């Protein structure tokens, strides 16, 4: 994949969120200049990005919000609802289930697997089951991704087990860096401290000196 296309894909979720917000506000068109202010890049780079996403032409009113939103959503797979399963239901798991809009990303969490302790309850309508029931849950729902939060099971061990069960995507909040050799598996390691350090760098004196 060419570097330019790869960088544009990294910005794709940001474009989709903005077009989704405009759509909810019933705005019909938006210019590349307005998009550039929101995304934080130049209008010419916005036009180049969107061209790589599908070559949408601008009218007198700018880009057609409904059309571009639908196209970007299709590229991201948002228009095809997929299942996810969560491993670990501690503080991080609770927070994700209560506050993340999984449906906005095209996912529905079908179960949260607790490694130990009380089960048989729900968090935000999602059943909490024992991890021993994981195989049955995967056979029934065929989830595409696993959301990994801190638990008593090493994340690498759990991920390999889940990959053998057919799960291809891993959203990793465990705090342990996850890497898989399976060619059809994809990992997003989310490090909240790293994100905070990036912000700390930006607000520090001279923090913007290195581009």
Secondary structure, 3 states (H helix, E strand, C coil): CCHHHHHHHHHHHHHHHHHHHHHHCCCCEECHHHHHHHHCCCHHHHHHHHHHHCCCCCECCEEEHHHHHHHHHHHHCCCCCEEEEEECCCHHHHHHHHHCCHHHHCEEEEEEEECCCCCCCEECCEEEEEHHHHHHHHHHHCCCEEEECCCCCCHHHHHHHHHHCCCCEEEECCCCCCCCCCCCCEEEECCHHHHHHHHHHHHCCCCCCCC
